[in-house]
Amino acid sequence: MIQFDFKDKVVLVTGASRGMGAQILRQFVDAGALGLLNYLPTEENLEDARTLIREFDSKGGKCELAGFDVSDESQVREYFSMIGQKHGKLDVLVNNAGVLRDKTIRKMTSDDWYAVMRTNLDGLFFCCKYGAPVIPDFGRIINIASISGIVGFPGQANYASAKAGVIALSKVLSKELASRNITVNSIAPGMIETSMIKGVREEVLDEYKKQIPLRRFGKPEEVANAILFLASEEASYITGHVIPITGGWH
């Protein structure tokens, strides 16, 4: 197993109070990073975030709470300004925050559309825009897209469009930040065992599983492993790419 070393690195993971975001942050903190745990400020999210902080404390890990709404530009701008003042830098930015509001286009409301766009695409844009000036040369940005943004699944017009936008934005930003040797890549997970798939009917999940060559869904730590690699020095010549993590699906 590769042992990554992120000692003295500052890493922000958005949407990290639970699920895949929590696992990504957990592995960075375990590798020595100072973790910044972003969560949408609600009572439930705060409790989840505090539980994660207690876990890190018990193992000697370093992590700080970062409660702000990624879809609110003023909150994002204020937070990244604070990072610059308090820590002087942000070495790794992982844009993971996302929401689902699946419906067919016929049934999808404008609220359903804009709610997903605001968090999944606008929020990522805000974090990249205000995060990039704080990231030092040779820093890393990793954006969580989705296989849906490549393939397009029924009922996900809003989600697939937002994630396709994430892929395109990442490609553009990789060129704009190349002069500073900041790499920008996107990850496109397939079906991963998180709370996001709990609302999907069992027969639908079984059908998806049949289409996956490895015949199983991915684990959050398998996605996190790829992200830690992209954030490492070993991945210094990889930028502008979208990496599917799908078990061979599509």
C-alpha positions, 0 to 999 in steps of 0.5 A: 500500500502506498503511504502518502505524506501530506505533513505540513499541507493544508487540505480543504474538502467541501461537503466533508461531514459524511459519506465520500467527502468524510472518507477523503478528508479522513485519508488526508488527515491520516496522511498528516495533513491539516484538514479543513472540514467544510459542511453546509451549516445545519444542525445535522451536518454540524453534529456529523462534522463534530463526530468526525473531528472527535475521531481525528482528535482521538488519533492525533489528527489535525482538523478544523471545522469550515462551516459555509455554504459553497453556493453563497459567493460571499461566504466562499469569498470570506472563507478563503480570505480567512484561510490566507490570513490564518494559514497563509496557504491552501495546498490542496482543494477538493471540491466534493460538495454536491446534491441530488434532485432526480426527476425526469425533465417533464417533472423537474421544476426550475427549483430542482434545476437551480438547486443542483446547479447552485451547489454542484457547479456554481459552488465549485466555480466559487471555490476555484475562483477564490481558492486559486489565489490562496493555493501556492505554486505546485498546489492541487485542485481535484474536482468531483464530477460523475460518470453521469456527466459523461454518460447522462442518466435518465432523471438526472438532467440537472445533475448530469449537466452540472457534472459535465460542467465540472469536467469542462471547468476543470479542463479550462482551469488546468490551462489557466493555472499551468503557468503556476504548476497547479494541477487541476483534475476531475474524478468521475465516480460511478456507483459508490457505496454512499448515502446518495444511492440509498434512495435508489430502488433495489432492482435498479441497483441490481441492474446497474451492478450487472453492467459493471465488469467488476460486478460491484459498487465502489467504496469511498476509500477507493475514490479517496485513494485516487484523489490522494494520488492526484494530490501527491508529488508523484502526480505532478505531470497529470493535469486537465484529465477526467478519471473515471472510477467506475469498475469498468462501467462505460 
